[in-house]
């Protein structure tokens, strides 16, 4: 199983910037990314620009969300067949920013996961505890609740489904889980759900990628801020490739 490094661009980079980034990423990576699956997740409007630039390369393009209905009166949503028509290979679901700002729940995350997988898309389903939950000793309960919602909907996880453990207190804060904290959470998630890959997310950057990716249950990374800069994102991909060769 190869390591997965995914860049979540959030609400950054329109089509022009996306094309330029993807062209630069291919130059940066060269052949170095063997052994690593690389994904970029631009905003919906930039998916086609990314797909056009990355066509014929191993770098895949994911959306940042997907709706469970095929079509209908769901303003602001995008269906799996629309993503497929755009050339996307998968979607992130249940990101904590969706949960926090847009009322995403365990149930909607599970529904989005099922719809995407049934359409043949890959999925990165995000889970993670808030700071309050961690400080109250409720990390495992929060992870159990979120992971079991996905597991109940998809009892036998296919290879295309990855879970991203993203402690909410580490996202965009510059505060990273220690490798040990990440490893403990990943081992706990793996005990709940036999998913092939569990990614760590939360202020991953070139300086800390190696120690996080070296943990036995850390199978990749979901990278936010550091994925917006092509040099730092490529550096994280190269670190993962080096570790997977060693
Ligand atoms: C994310 O958006 O999934 C994320 C982990 O962001 P950052 O790397 O900026 O903390």
py3Dmol code that shows the C-alpha trace and the ligand (Angstrom):
import py3Dmol

protein = """\
ATOM      1  CA  UNK A   1       0.000   0.000   0.000  1.00  0.00           C
ATOM      2  CA  UNK A   2       1.445   3.359  -0.974  1.00  0.00           C
ATOM      3  CA  UNK A   3       1.335   6.460   1.160  1.00  0.00           C
ATOM      4  CA  UNK A   4      -1.190   9.148   0.189  1.00  0.00           C
ATOM      5  CA  UNK A   5      -0.339  12.847   0.328  1.00  0.00           C
ATOM      6  CA  UNK A   6      -3.354  15.068  -0.365  1.00  0.00           C
ATOM      7  CA  UNK A   7      -3.428  18.845  -0.587  1.00  0.00           C
ATOM      8  CA  UNK A   8      -6.652  20.493   0.559  1.00  0.00           C
ATOM      9  CA  UNK A   9      -6.636  23.950  -0.965  1.00  0.00           C
ATOM     10  CA  UNK A  10      -9.797  25.080   0.825  1.00  0.00           C
ATOM     11  CA  UNK A  11     -11.118  28.341  -0.728  1.00  0.00           C
ATOM     12  CA  UNK A  12      -7.864  29.249  -2.466  1.00  0.00           C
ATOM     13  CA  UNK A  13      -6.759  29.231  -6.128  1.00  0.00           C
ATOM     14  CA  UNK A  14      -9.042  29.907  -9.068  1.00  0.00           C
ATOM     15  CA  UNK A  15      -8.548  28.162 -12.423  1.00  0.00           C
ATOM     16  CA  UNK A  16      -5.550  30.236 -13.568  1.00  0.00           C
ATOM     17  CA  UNK A  17      -3.586  29.771 -10.359  1.00  0.00           C
ATOM     18  CA  UNK A  18      -4.546  26.111 -10.347  1.00  0.00           C
ATOM     19  CA  UNK A  19      -3.093  25.502 -13.827  1.00  0.00           C
ATOM     20  CA  UNK A  20       0.123  27.261 -12.878  1.00  0.00           C
ATOM     21  CA  UNK A  21       0.406  25.331  -9.610  1.00  0.00           C
ATOM     22  CA  UNK A  22      -0.168  21.952 -11.261  1.00  0.00           C
ATOM     23  CA  UNK A  23       2.396  22.617 -13.991  1.00  0.00           C
ATOM     24  CA  UNK A  24       4.931  23.653 -11.343  1.00  0.00           C
ATOM     25  CA  UNK A  25       4.090  20.619  -9.194  1.00  0.00           C
ATOM     26  CA  UNK A  26       4.866  18.226 -12.037  1.00  0.00           C
ATOM     27  CA  UNK A  27       8.227  19.923 -12.534  1.00  0.00           C
ATOM     28  CA  UNK A  28       8.990  19.768  -8.822  1.00  0.00           C
ATOM     29  CA  UNK A  29       8.072  16.118  -8.449  1.00  0.00           C
ATOM     30  CA  UNK A  30       9.716  14.601 -11.505  1.00  0.00           C
ATOM     31  CA  UNK A  31       9.993  10.870 -10.880  1.00  0.00           C
ATOM     32  CA  UNK A  32      10.549  11.370  -7.190  1.00  0.00           C
ATOM     33  CA  UNK A  33       7.032  10.595  -6.110  1.00  0.00           C
ATOM     34  CA  UNK A  34       7.177   6.878  -6.881  1.00  0.00           C
ATOM     35  CA  UNK A  35       5.655   4.989  -3.971  1.00  0.00           C
ATOM     36  CA  UNK A  36       3.428   7.926  -3.078  1.00  0.00           C
ATOM     37  CA  UNK A  37      -0.080   8.716  -4.270  1.00  0.00           C
ATOM     38  CA  UNK A  38      -0.418  12.468  -4.702  1.00  0.00           C
ATOM     39  CA  UNK A  39      -3.786  14.226  -4.706  1.00  0.00           C
ATOM     40  CA  UNK A  40      -4.705  17.897  -5.027  1.00  0.00           C
ATOM     41  CA  UNK A  41      -8.153  19.141  -3.976  1.00  0.00           C
ATOM     42  CA  UNK A  42      -8.894  22.550  -5.492  1.00  0.00           C
ATOM     43  CA  UNK A  43     -12.215  24.420  -5.226  1.00  0.00           C
ATOM     44  CA  UNK A  44     -14.992  23.125  -7.521  1.00  0.00           C
ATOM     45  CA  UNK A  45     -14.468  25.846 -10.135  1.00  0.00           C
ATOM     46  CA  UNK A  46     -10.815  24.866 -10.531  1.00  0.00           C
ATOM     47  CA  UNK A  47     -11.286  21.110 -10.868  1.00  0.00           C
ATOM     48  CA  UNK A  48     -11.242  21.089 -14.641  1.00  0.00           C
ATOM     49  CA  UNK A  49      -8.136  23.266 -14.833  1.00  0.00           C
ATOM     50  CA  UNK A  50      -6.330  20.834 -12.519  1.00  0.00           C
ATOM     51  CA  UNK A  51      -7.553  17.796 -14.439  1.00  0.00           C
ATOM     52  CA  UNK A  52      -6.440  19.288 -17.773  1.00  0.00           C
ATOM     53  CA  UNK A  53      -2.972  20.083 -16.450  1.00  0.00           C
ATOM     54  CA  UNK A  54      -2.485  16.726 -14.697  1.00  0.00           C
ATOM     55  CA  UNK A  55      -3.956  14.462 -17.347  1.00  0.00           C
ATOM     56  CA  UNK A  56      -1.757  11.445 -18.055  1.00  0.00           C
ATOM     57  CA  UNK A  57       0.190  11.888 -14.810  1.00  0.00           C
ATOM     58  CA  UNK A  58      -0.164   9.940 -11.562  1.00  0.00           C
ATOM     59  CA  UNK A  59      -1.343  13.043  -9.654  1.00  0.00           C
ATOM     60  CA  UNK A  60      -5.098  12.823  -9.044  1.00  0.00           C
ATOM     61  CA  UNK A  61      -7.660  15.531  -8.468  1.00  0.00           C
ATOM     62  CA  UNK A  62     -10.236  15.405  -5.667  1.00  0.00           C
ATOM     63  CA  UNK A  63     -13.099  17.762  -4.882  1.00  0.00           C
ATOM     64  CA  UNK A  64     -13.562  19.166  -1.391  1.00  0.00           C
ATOM     65  CA  UNK A  65     -17.112  17.842  -1.045  1.00  0.00           C
ATOM     66  CA  UNK A  66     -19.802  15.842  -2.835  1.00  0.00           C
ATOM     67  CA  UNK A  67     -23.571  15.619  -2.392  1.00  0.00           C
ATOM     68  CA  UNK A  68     -25.445  12.329  -2.034  1.00  0.00           C
ATOM     69  CA  UNK A  69     -28.204  13.135  -4.534  1.00  0.00           C
ATOM     70  CA  UNK A  70     -27.633  12.938  -8.277  1.00  0.00           C
ATOM     71  CA  UNK A  71     -29.361  16.258  -8.938  1.00  0.00           C
ATOM     72  CA  UNK A  72     -32.081  18.429  -7.493  1.00  0.00           C
ATOM     73  CA  UNK A  73     -32.886  21.600  -5.599  1.00  0.00           C
ATOM     74  CA  UNK A  74     -29.720  21.693  -3.475  1.00  0.00           C
ATOM     75  CA  UNK A  75     -28.271  25.142  -4.067  1.00  0.00           C
ATOM     76  CA  UNK A  76     -24.517  25.249  -3.725  1.00  0.00           C
ATOM     77  CA  UNK A  77     -24.026  21.483  -3.838  1.00  0.00           C
ATOM     78  CA  UNK A  78     -22.312  19.312  -6.471  1.00  0.00           C
ATOM     79  CA  UNK A  79     -23.127  15.669  -7.242  1.00  0.00           C
ATOM     80  CA  UNK A  80     -20.800  12.763  -7.848  1.00  0.00           C
ATOM     81  CA  UNK A  81     -21.704  12.537 -11.540  1.00  0.00           C
ATOM     82  CA  UNK A  82     -20.825  16.212 -11.930  1.00  0.00           C
ATOM     83  CA  UNK A  83     -17.467  15.520 -10.313  1.00  0.00           C
ATOM     84  CA  UNK A  84     -16.889  12.520 -12.536  1.00  0.00           C
ATOM     85  CA  UNK A  85     -17.778  14.592 -15.603  1.00  0.00           C
ATOM     86  CA  UNK A  86     -15.202  17.154 -14.471  1.00  0.00           C
ATOM     87  CA  UNK A  87     -12.563  14.434 -14.307  1.00  0.00           C
ATOM     88  CA  UNK A  88     -12.264  14.355 -10.532  1.00  0.00           C
ATOM     89  CA  UNK A  89     -11.120  11.061  -9.037  1.00  0.00           C
ATOM     90  CA  UNK A  90     -12.518  11.544  -5.549  1.00  0.00           C
ATOM     91  CA  UNK A  91     -13.691  13.870  -2.823  1.00  0.00           C
ATOM     92  CA  UNK A  92     -12.896  14.962   0.706  1.00  0.00           C
ATOM     93  CA  UNK A  93     -15.936  14.658   2.988  1.00  0.00           C
ATOM     94  CA  UNK A  94     -16.725  15.718   6.543  1.00  0.00           C
ATOM     95  CA  UNK A  95     -13.864  18.197   6.877  1.00  0.00           C
ATOM     96  CA  UNK A  96     -13.997  19.924  10.253  1.00  0.00           C
ATOM     97  CA  UNK A  97     -14.467  23.306   8.554  1.00  0.00           C
ATOM     98  CA  UNK A  98     -17.603  21.872   6.917  1.00  0.00           C
ATOM     99  CA  UNK A  99     -18.737  20.509  10.280  1.00  0.00           C
ATOM    100  CA  UNK A 100     -17.978  23.778  12.085  1.00  0.00           C
ATOM    101  CA  UNK A 101     -19.251  26.367   9.587  1.00  0.00           C
ATOM    102  CA  UNK A 102     -21.755  24.505   7.416  1.00  0.00           C
ATOM    103  CA  UNK A 103     -23.574  22.166   9.802  1.00  0.00           C
ATOM    104  CA  UNK A 104     -22.018  19.015   8.372  1.00  0.00           C
ATOM    105  CA  UNK A 105     -22.804  16.072  10.636  1.00  0.00           C
ATOM    106  CA  UNK A 106     -21.715  12.473  11.068  1.00  0.00           C
ATOM    107  CA  UNK A 107     -24.835  11.469   9.146  1.00  0.00           C
ATOM    108  CA  UNK A 108     -24.257  13.767   6.158  1.00  0.00           C
ATOM    109  CA  UNK A 109     -20.600  12.762   6.090  1.00  0.00           C
ATOM    110  CA  UNK A 110     -21.627   9.109   5.890  1.00  0.00           C
ATOM    111  CA  UNK A 111     -24.155   9.812   3.130  1.00  0.00           C
ATOM    112  CA  UNK A 112     -21.599  11.714   1.088  1.00  0.00           C
ATOM    113  CA  UNK A 113     -19.099   8.874   1.568  1.00  0.00           C
ATOM    114  CA  UNK A 114     -21.545   6.247   0.321  1.00  0.00           C
ATOM    115  CA  UNK A 115     -22.584   8.284  -2.713  1.00  0.00           C
ATOM    116  CA  UNK A 116     -18.999   8.956  -3.757  1.00  0.00           C
ATOM    117  CA  UNK A 117     -17.862   5.360  -3.327  1.00  0.00           C
ATOM    118  CA  UNK A 118     -20.888   4.018  -5.205  1.00  0.00           C
ATOM    119  CA  UNK A 119     -19.941   6.313  -8.076  1.00  0.00           C
ATOM    120  CA  UNK A 120     -16.439   4.868  -8.117  1.00  0.00           C
ATOM    121  CA  UNK A 121     -14.831   7.948  -6.582  1.00  0.00           C
ATOM    122  CA  UNK A 122     -12.141   7.825  -3.923  1.00  0.00           C
ATOM    123  CA  UNK A 123     -13.000   9.366  -0.552  1.00  0.00           C
ATOM    124  CA  UNK A 124     -11.038  11.009   2.232  1.00  0.00           C
ATOM    125  CA  UNK A 125     -13.435  11.097   5.187  1.00  0.00           C
ATOM    126  CA  UNK A 126     -12.284  13.428   7.959  1.00  0.00           C
ATOM    127  CA  UNK A 127     -12.646  12.847  11.681  1.00  0.00           C
ATOM    128  CA  UNK A 128     -11.083  14.532  14.687  1.00  0.00           C
ATOM    129  CA  UNK A 129     -11.719  15.842  18.150  1.00  0.00           C
ATOM    130  CA  UNK A 130     -12.087  19.494  19.155  1.00  0.00           C
ATOM    131  CA  UNK A 131      -9.860  21.073  21.791  1.00  0.00           C
ATOM    132  CA  UNK A 132     -12.732  20.940  24.307  1.00  0.00           C
ATOM    133  CA  UNK A 133     -13.210  17.244  23.640  1.00  0.00           C
ATOM    134  CA  UNK A 134      -9.508  16.522  24.063  1.00  0.00           C
ATOM    135  CA  UNK A 135      -9.261  18.528  27.278  1.00  0.00           C
ATOM    136  CA  UNK A 136     -12.353  16.779  28.653  1.00  0.00           C
ATOM    137  CA  UNK A 137     -10.772  13.369  27.963  1.00  0.00           C
ATOM    138  CA  UNK A 138     -13.328  12.680  25.229  1.00  0.00           C
ATOM    139  CA  UNK A 139     -11.000  12.203  22.267  1.00  0.00           C
ATOM    140  CA  UNK A 140     -11.716   8.509  21.846  1.00  0.00           C
ATOM    141  CA  UNK A 141     -15.467   8.974  22.278  1.00  0.00           C
ATOM    142  CA  UNK A 142     -15.486  11.670  19.587  1.00  0.00           C
ATOM    143  CA  UNK A 143     -13.426   9.558  17.209  1.00  0.00           C
ATOM    144  CA  UNK A 144     -15.569   6.506  17.895  1.00  0.00           C
ATOM    145  CA  UNK A 145     -18.760   8.443  17.126  1.00  0.00           C
ATOM    146  CA  UNK A 146     -17.426   9.880  13.876  1.00  0.00           C
ATOM    147  CA  UNK A 147     -15.704   6.743  12.600  1.00  0.00           C
ATOM    148  CA  UNK A 148     -18.615   4.470  13.479  1.00  0.00           C
ATOM    149  CA  UNK A 149     -20.983   6.676  11.483  1.00  0.00           C
ATOM    150  CA  UNK A 150     -18.903   5.994   8.362  1.00  0.00           C
ATOM    151  CA  UNK A 151     -18.354   2.338   9.283  1.00  0.00           C
ATOM    152  CA  UNK A 152     -22.092   1.759   9.741  1.00  0.00           C
ATOM    153  CA  UNK A 153     -22.715   3.104   6.244  1.00  0.00           C
ATOM    154  CA  UNK A 154     -19.734   1.304   4.654  1.00  0.00           C
ATOM    155  CA  UNK A 155     -19.086  -1.820   6.750  1.00  0.00           C
ATOM    156  CA  UNK A 156     -16.397  -3.164   4.440  1.00  0.00           C
ATOM    157  CA  UNK A 157     -14.157  -0.250   3.529  1.00  0.00           C
ATOM    158  CA  UNK A 158     -12.854  -0.429  -0.047  1.00  0.00           C
ATOM    159  CA  UNK A 159      -9.278   0.560  -0.864  1.00  0.00           C
ATOM    160  CA  UNK A 160     -10.518   3.893  -2.216  1.00  0.00           C
ATOM    161  CA  UNK A 161     -11.744   5.017   1.202  1.00  0.00           C
ATOM    162  CA  UNK A 162      -9.232   6.724   3.472  1.00  0.00           C
ATOM    163  CA  UNK A 163      -9.909   8.228   6.871  1.00  0.00           C
ATOM    164  CA  UNK A 164      -8.117  11.467   7.742  1.00  0.00           C
ATOM    165  CA  UNK A 165      -7.502  11.985  11.445  1.00  0.00           C
ATOM    166  CA  UNK A 166      -7.478  15.749  11.833  1.00  0.00           C
ATOM    167  CA  UNK A 167      -7.518  17.025  15.403  1.00  0.00           C
ATOM    168  CA  UNK A 168      -9.524  20.235  15.062  1.00  0.00           C
ATOM    169  CA  UNK A 169      -7.167  22.110  17.394  1.00  0.00           C
ATOM    170  CA  UNK A 170      -4.293  21.437  14.978  1.00  0.00           C
ATOM    171  CA  UNK A 171      -5.944  22.629  11.752  1.00  0.00           C
ATOM    172  CA  UNK A 172      -4.635  25.918  10.470  1.00  0.00           C
ATOM    173  CA  UNK A 173      -3.307  26.771  13.937  1.00  0.00           C
ATOM    174  CA  UNK A 174       0.350  25.909  13.460  1.00  0.00           C
ATOM    175  CA  UNK A 175      -0.119  23.531  16.386  1.00  0.00           C
ATOM    176  CA  UNK A 176       0.662  19.953  15.356  1.00  0.00           C
ATOM    177  CA  UNK A 177      -0.152  16.761  17.205  1.00  0.00           C
ATOM    178  CA  UNK A 178       3.035  15.132  18.435  1.00  0.00           C
ATOM    179  CA  UNK A 179       3.950  12.027  16.466  1.00  0.00           C
ATOM    180  CA  UNK A 180       2.986   9.989  19.523  1.00  0.00           C
ATOM    181  CA  UNK A 181      -0.432  11.650  19.850  1.00  0.00           C
ATOM    182  CA  UNK A 182      -1.064  11.087  16.149  1.00  0.00           C
ATOM    183  CA  UNK A 183       0.051   7.471  16.351  1.00  0.00           C
ATOM    184  CA  UNK A 184      -2.226   6.773  19.333  1.00  0.00           C
ATOM    185  CA  UNK A 185      -5.233   8.241  17.555  1.00  0.00           C
ATOM    186  CA  UNK A 186      -4.462   6.402  14.334  1.00  0.00           C
ATOM    187  CA  UNK A 187      -4.075   3.081  16.142  1.00  0.00           C
ATOM    188  CA  UNK A 188      -7.392   3.717  17.882  1.00  0.00           C
ATOM    189  CA  UNK A 189      -9.139   4.476  14.576  1.00  0.00           C
ATOM    190  CA  UNK A 190      -7.574   1.403  12.961  1.00  0.00           C
ATOM    191  CA  UNK A 191      -8.918  -0.738  15.800  1.00  0.00           C
ATOM    192  CA  UNK A 192     -12.408   0.601  15.095  1.00  0.00           C
ATOM    193  CA  UNK A 193     -12.396   0.337  11.337  1.00  0.00           C
ATOM    194  CA  UNK A 194     -10.074  -1.686   9.066  1.00  0.00           C
ATOM    195  CA  UNK A 195      -9.609   1.060   6.519  1.00  0.00           C
ATOM    196  CA  UNK A 196      -6.506   0.729   4.376  1.00  0.00           C
ATOM    197  CA  UNK A 197      -5.137   4.231   4.828  1.00  0.00           C
ATOM    198  CA  UNK A 198      -5.390   6.651   7.722  1.00  0.00           C
ATOM    199  CA  UNK A 199      -3.981  10.089   6.948  1.00  0.00           C
ATOM    200  CA  UNK A 200      -2.887  12.641   9.510  1.00  0.00           C
ATOM    201  CA  UNK A 201      -3.930  16.256   9.029  1.00  0.00           C
ATOM    202  CA  UNK A 202      -3.221  19.335  11.108  1.00  0.00           C
ATOM    203  CA  UNK A 203      -0.440  21.814  10.317  1.00  0.00           C
ATOM    204  CA  UNK A 204       1.670  19.297   8.416  1.00  0.00           C
ATOM    205  CA  UNK A 205       4.634  21.055   6.843  1.00  0.00           C
ATOM    206  CA  UNK A 206       8.034  20.070   5.456  1.00  0.00           C
ATOM    207  CA  UNK A 207       9.613  20.466   8.914  1.00  0.00           C
ATOM    208  CA  UNK A 208       7.356  17.956  10.673  1.00  0.00           C
ATOM    209  CA  UNK A 209       6.258  15.629   7.866  1.00  0.00           C
ATOM    210  CA  UNK A 210       9.000  13.078   8.384  1.00  0.00           C
ATOM    211  CA  UNK A 211       8.370  12.419  12.070  1.00  0.00           C
ATOM    212  CA  UNK A 212       4.622  12.142  11.522  1.00  0.00           C
ATOM    213  CA  UNK A 213       4.834   9.930   8.426  1.00  0.00           C
ATOM    214  CA  UNK A 214       7.351   7.673  10.173  1.00  0.00           C
ATOM    215  CA  UNK A 215       4.649   6.497  12.615  1.00  0.00           C
ATOM    216  CA  UNK A 216       3.504   2.946  11.872  1.00  0.00           C
ATOM    217  CA  UNK A 217      -0.207   3.783  11.577  1.00  0.00           C
ATOM    218  CA  UNK A 218       0.213   7.075   9.713  1.00  0.00           C
ATOM    219  CA  UNK A 219      -0.347   6.191   6.057  1.00  0.00           C
ATOM    220  CA  UNK A 220      -0.200   9.655   4.592  1.00  0.00           C
ATOM    221  CA  UNK A 221      -1.154  13.253   5.197  1.00  0.00           C
ATOM    222  CA  UNK A 222      -3.947  15.682   4.413  1.00  0.00           C
ATOM    223  CA  UNK A 223      -2.174  18.995   4.068  1.00  0.00           C
ATOM    224  CA  UNK A 224      -3.922  22.365   4.160  1.00  0.00           C
ATOM    225  CA  UNK A 225      -1.837  25.540   4.372  1.00  0.00           C
ATOM    226  CA  UNK A 226       1.453  23.969   3.287  1.00  0.00           C
ATOM    227  CA  UNK A 227      -0.199  22.505   0.170  1.00  0.00           C
ATOM    228  CA  UNK A 228      -0.805  26.000  -1.226  1.00  0.00           C
ATOM    229  CA  UNK A 229       2.888  26.492  -1.805  1.00  0.00           C
ATOM    230  CA  UNK A 230       4.177  24.182  -4.511  1.00  0.00           C
ATOM    231  CA  UNK A 231       7.676  23.954  -3.065  1.00  0.00           C
ATOM    232  CA  UNK A 232       6.536  22.924   0.397  1.00  0.00           C
ATOM    233  CA  UNK A 233       3.873  20.539  -0.920  1.00  0.00           C
ATOM    234  CA  UNK A 234       6.406  18.848  -3.224  1.00  0.00           C
ATOM    235  CA  UNK A 235       8.846  18.649  -0.325  1.00  0.00           C
ATOM    236  CA  UNK A 236       6.266  16.763   1.757  1.00  0.00           C
ATOM    237  CA  UNK A 237       5.620  14.393  -1.184  1.00  0.00           C
ATOM    238  CA  UNK A 238       9.345  13.777  -1.554  1.00  0.00           C
ATOM    239  CA  UNK A 239       9.698  13.081   2.174  1.00  0.00           C
ATOM    240  CA  UNK A 240       6.915  10.520   1.935  1.00  0.00           C
ATOM    241  CA  UNK A 241       8.552   8.934  -1.115  1.00  0.00           C
ATOM    242  CA  UNK A 242      11.890   8.717   0.670  1.00  0.00           C
ATOM    243  CA  UNK A 243      10.319   7.090   3.734  1.00  0.00           C
ATOM    244  CA  UNK A 244       8.410   4.600   1.615  1.00  0.00           C
ATOM    245  CA  UNK A 245      11.658   3.531  -0.065  1.00  0.00           C
ATOM    246  CA  UNK A 246      13.517   3.074   3.224  1.00  0.00           C
TER     247      UNK A 246
END
"""
ligand_1 = """\
10
LIG
C -6.777 20.731 6.400
O -7.316 21.676 5.861
O -7.239 19.595 6.230
C -5.579 20.955 7.210
C -5.048 19.958 7.838
O -5.101 22.255 7.242
P -3.650 22.727 7.809
O -2.623 21.797 7.225
O -3.505 24.132 7.336
O -3.705 22.620 9.298
"""
view = py3Dmol.view(width=600, height=400)
view.addModel(protein, "pdb")
view.setStyle({"model": 0}, {"cartoon": {"style": "trace"}})
view.addModel(ligand_1, "xyz")
view.setStyle({"model": 1}, {"stick": {}})
view.zoomTo()
view.show()
